[in-house]
Amino acid sequence: MNTEHLTLLTDLYELTMMQGYFKTGNQDTVVFDAFYRANPDNGGYAICAGLAQIIQYIEQLHFDQSDISYLRSLGMFDDDFLSYLETFHFSGDIYAIPEGTVIFPREPLVKVIAPILEAQLIETAILNILNHQSLIATKAARVCYAAQGDSVMEFGLRRAQGPDAGVYGARAAVIGGCCGTSNVLSGKLFDIPVKGTHAHSWIMSFPDEYTAFWTYAKSYPSACILLVDTYDTLKSGIPNAIRVFKEMQKQGIPLTNYGIRMDSGDLAYLSKKARKMLDQAGFEDAVISASNDLDEYLIENLKAQGATITSWGVGTNLITSKNCPAFGGVYKLAAIQNKQGEFIPKIKLSENTEKVTNPGNKTIYRIYEKDSGKIKADLICLEGETFDCNKDLRIFDPLETWKYTNLKGGEYTMRKLPIQVFDKGRCIYQTPKVMDIQKYCEQEKDTLWNETKRFVNPNKVYVDLSDKLFEMKRNILRGFSK
């Protein structure tokens, strides 16, 4: 809950490795890549989120005396290393894909270029922040896609795994597409819309349902969404809501942002009955909102059944990403700078081909089909490579290396994804407001084919390697095989 000082938000081995580097005099500048290997929920894409908190963490990174005293008490760290930590600050460069960007497996989301002691320390916190918020933003994007343009509100705070997960999860959910959150602290911290209705306890605290509804309507006439399933949705709740709406009309109270909410029962059946009852009473524009353990699969199913719900409240399954509770991001060494300033590529090998890393100091270009503006592929290449969209381009699958795609010149466009965030330890990037990130994210999602957005067997967007990077990787692998 203390977001001001997270220096010790790290795994112990980061600090023991740091001391090892310190003792051996290793001051090499290195490149680390943070990336992930598989999309959540077996989906076709993910949404990048969390960069603002990574920036905050890096800017506030320092060891205070209580940190030093605690580390000394562990009996694992020498005084000379602890003295070094007293004046520690981050002095490197960081490149990152902006929040709200559509992302795919194996491409570096955050690239750190820094002395190895500094780059090693920040691994855990970067992954902690990036993994969580990207996971929730991705889940929100999927839920909003299922809602087909209806508003989706995040209200899972009470089911989140702790206050920080609730606060930053709400931020990520709004980036992913939610219209607002019930979380008041998130609203304050990130200037995002806060929304809500009332609980069943409000109804039960009054002598009868009608009195409860009418009292609420008079208190919040411009946000009058009435919870109709406390006693009997069709026989009591909706008739009493209609009675209140008519009374509001009679007294000249404008009916704006009004309607009903259901939190139980057969939502498809009840919503169709509710729509009919509201329309017959003359309230064709009344909102029908629903909650009750919703996720993208249930919303899609309710839509297929003809449910007349126009607003969705999604809690537990969104804020916890219940079906897929971990993002799986990793942080791997990719290059070490030599005395001549050249980056010597490094590679991690594994019997699992998906765990073999891409070496070198890299960047990413997104390739779009020129006519449609849709994503054709992502291209990982070495920093400094340039491309001419008027020329043919060949790109290689990084795992099944016999596969390649030829793109015809003039039929595609390219955009470089990463932006520089830190330059020699100084932040040079201004984080947009969350609602502006959401607008950008909507534009990003529009570049996806519908086949990639579907939940079952989505079409795969390829993340390929440039000729130069492909050859570098192949030569390194050949060297190991000798």
Secondary structure, DSSP 8 states (H G I E B T S, - for coil): ---S--TT-S-HHHHHHHHHHHHTT---EEEEEEEESS-GGG-S-EE---HHHHHHHHHT----HHHHHHHHHTT-S-HHHHHHHHT----SEEEE--TT-EE-TTS-SEEEEEEHHHHHHTHHHHHHHHHHHHHHHHHHHHHHHHHTT-EEEE--GGGSSSHHHHHHHHHHHHHHT-SEES-HHHHHHHT--B-----HHHHHTSSSHHHHHHHHHHH-TTSEEEE--SS-IIIIIHHHHHHHHHHHHHTT----SEEEEE-SS-HHHHHHHHHHHHHHTT-TT-EEEE-SS--HHHHHHHHHTT----EEEE-HHHHTTTTS----EEEEEEEEE-TTS-EEE-----SSGGG----SSEEEEEEEETTT--EEEEEEEETT----TTS-EEEE-SSSTT-EEEE-TTSEEEEE--EEEEETTEE------HHHHHHHHHHHHHTS-HHHH-SSS----EEEE-HHHHHHHHHHHHHHH-
